[in-house]
Amino acid sequence: MNRDMLSRRLSRSGYRVVMAEDGRRGVDLALEERPDVILMDLSLPVLDGWEATRLLKSSPETRHIPVIALTAHAMAGDQEKAYEAGCDDFDTKPVVMARLLDKINAALANRNE
């Protein structure tokens, strides 16, 4: 439900959204679609967001794609752990849309520099 709501809000903001139901499919879709930015839920089934990010950042085809970690579990150390896994930024749920859009736009701007 949260994924669908976020997808609709991002689409209304002008972004084309591709969603994966689990981390394995997310890695596969990133290889197929080559998105401009990835919003990575860290609590994904099959392959969690930590490992999915590690795989993406270890691949020459996807390592340049900015990854923004999203988590409802903002425990002490989660942000540092996300950066260690290769995430470029970090945000918490519930999503504050204006803050997330700022992070997406910053990631896109940094990618194009």
Buried (B, 14 or more C-beta within 10 A) or exposed (E): EEBEEBBEBBEEEEBEBEEBEBBBBBBEBBEEBEBBBBBBBBEBEBBBBBBBBBBBBEBEEBEEBBBBBBBEEEEEEBBEBBBEBBBBBBBBBEBEEEEBBEBBEBBEEEEEE
